[in-house]
């Protein structure tokens, strides 16, 4: 067990990811008429004060908003041609298909003219039957009468479900100019997490650590590269017992270099103490059990391997997330409270585990 921990924390192979890591941006495709509240929706989800001017043309009939602007991890695609004569969504759909995505059908409850939106959704579902779709009814603050609101929402929902040929999840939002009084955002986040679990990871807000979070955004592709490599290598019997700890150690060395530090024995001990050796021991023990489970005929070669890969992906990502926060402060002569560090690790592990399902 001690040897395993040494591999994780100190003896990682000198393995570097490719110099240029290009990860497709997960894309939320916003389908809706002009004035449906798409920009307000993005502003509510991201917390960005200025969204409209941040959209940039990406096709002849669509524009994109990348979040965050400097080092984006998520893209919102706004289709602008709905309702225009001769509009063909094929080019916009091809753009959305570059990454994991879902379609958000955005409809204002006081706008009954949704024919173009329904036609586009029908074509999208014909081309990609399994694409996740969420109906977002905006204008909850504009239609205050409960009966009128229920009728408007029900009629619009029925039109979209007929176009999709299936039942569709839906949320209702109130998006006034004063976002502090917006309603339904938590429900929207929860629904998005159900449809596309990795979005909960991408939209994770870290308001107290904004500068550190911005720094991690630049390192996130590298962390994901190591996490992906660890998950892939752990799918094979016995290979993961050697490769996963080496990859995790390599990740920690690489992160230290990115923060201008050396991953010394003393620094290893400080980080291990802050994170808690109990958490590392628990993961090491469970990892060894998973290696043994992969040798079981049939089960180990399918379910056991998949579980091992998912756990190694999540643990490697969480280790990288925690180490980045700890190294960020160490480079500035600061310390990170152990409880905060463990909470960050646990939260990153949980969300990465869900995202990898």
Secondary structure, DSSP 4 states (H G I P E B T S, - for coil): -HHHHHHHHT--------SS--PPPEEEEEE--TTSSHHHHHHHHH--S--GGG-EE-SSSEEEEEESSSS-SEEEEEE--TTSTT--THHHHHHHTTSSEEEEEEEETT----HHHHHHHHHHHHH-TT-EEEEEEE-TTT---HHHHHHHHHHHHHHHHHHHTS--EEEE-B--SSGGG-BSHHHHHHHHHHH-THHHHHT---GGGHHHHHHHHHHHHHHHHHHHHHHHHTTSTTHHHHHHHHHHHHHHHHHHHHTT----HHHHHHHHHHH-HHHHHHHHHHHHHHHHHTTSTTTIIIIIHHHHHHHHHHHHHHHHHHHHHHHHHHTTT----HHHHHHHHHHHHHHHHHHT-
